[in-house]
Amino acid sequence: MAQMDLELKKAFTEMQINKLETAKKINMIDMRCDMVKTGKHKYQLTEKVTSNLADDTRVYLSVGRMFLLTSVNDMRDELKNKQDKCDKAIDLLEKKKEFLQKSLKDQEDGLRELVQQRKDADASTK
């Protein structure tokens, strides 16, 4: 009986630690997702503003600390590529978040099962 109590106590503390760590990871994923969404929105706005430009307009594409002279079509293609990368990153982050939530739920279910076994064992000894 004392062995089972120690086992339950250990399982509860492990779950609390894991829950806190998972909550932090989910928080970080949410923050990254917000940053990527903000970047995607910026690319969409830039594309919308530049959609009215004529094809012979001189535009500059930022590359690191410099700007390169490029055509409007090349710039639009680059903006589309960046938006696609943002979409893929958002999908990946959402999948990671779902996995973390599922693993946390599985651990909670395991703990509930352990508590139920404890209750069943107590009921059978009485």
N, C-alpha and C positions, 0 to 999 in steps of 0.2 A: 504494500500500500504506500509506504514511504517512497519506494522506488518510483512508483507511478507519479506521485506528486512532484518529485524532482524532474521527472521526464516532462511533465506538463509545464512546469515552471521554465525549464530550459527551452521548450518549444515556444512558449509565449514570448520570452525575451528575444529569441532568434527572429520570431515573426515581427516583433516591434522594431527591431533594428533593420530588418529587411524592408519593412513598410516605410520607414523614414528614408532609407536610401532610395527606394523606388520612387517615393514622392519627390525627392530632390531631382532624380533623373527625369521624371515626367515634367517637372517644372522647367528644367533646362531644355528639354525637347520643345515645350511650348514656346519658350523664349526664342529658340532658334527658328522655329516655324514662323513666328511673328516677324522676325528679321527677314526671312526669305520672302514672305508675303509682301513686306514693305518694299523690298528690292524689285519684286515682280511688278508691283503697282507703279513703281518709278519707271520701269521699262515700258509699261503700257502707256503711261502718260507721255513719255518722250515720243513713242511711236505715234500717238494720237496727234500731238502738236506738230510733228514733222510730216504728217500725212498730206498736208496741203502744199508742201514744197514741190517746186518743179524739179524734173529729173536733172537739169543742168546746174542746180544750186550747189554751191560749194559748202560742204559740211565737214566737220572734224569729229573723229572718233577718238575718245580718250582711251589711251593704252598706258596704264601705269601713271607715270608723271608727265607723259607727253601726249600730244594730239597729232593724229594722222589725218591728212586730207584724204577724203574718200567720197565715193558717190552716194547719193541718197539711197539707192537700191541696196548697196552693200551695207549701209548703216541699218536699214530696215531688216535685212537678213540677220545681221548681228544681234539686233534687238529681239528678233523672233527666237534665235538660238538661246539667248540668255533667258528668255521667258520659259522655253522648254526645259532648260536646266533647272530653273526654279520649280517648275511643276514636278519634275522628277525628285528633286530634293524634298519637296513637301510630302510627296507620296512615301518616300523612304522614312521620313521622320514620323509620319502617321503610323506606318507599319511598326516601327520601333515602339512607339507609344502603346499601340494595341498589344504588342507582345509583352511589354512590362505590366500592363494592367491585367492581362490574362495570367501571367505567372504569379502575380500577387493574389489574384482570386484563387488560383489553384492551391497556393500555400495556405490561404485562409480555410479553404475547404478541407485540406489535410488536417489542419488544427481542429476544426469542428469534428471531424471523424475521430480524432484522438480523444477529444473530450467525451464524445458519445461512447467510445469504447470504455472510457473510465467510468462513466455513469452506469453502463451495462455491467461492468465488473463489480461495482459497488452494490448494485441491485441483486446480483446473483449471490454475493457473500452474505447478505442480510437474511 
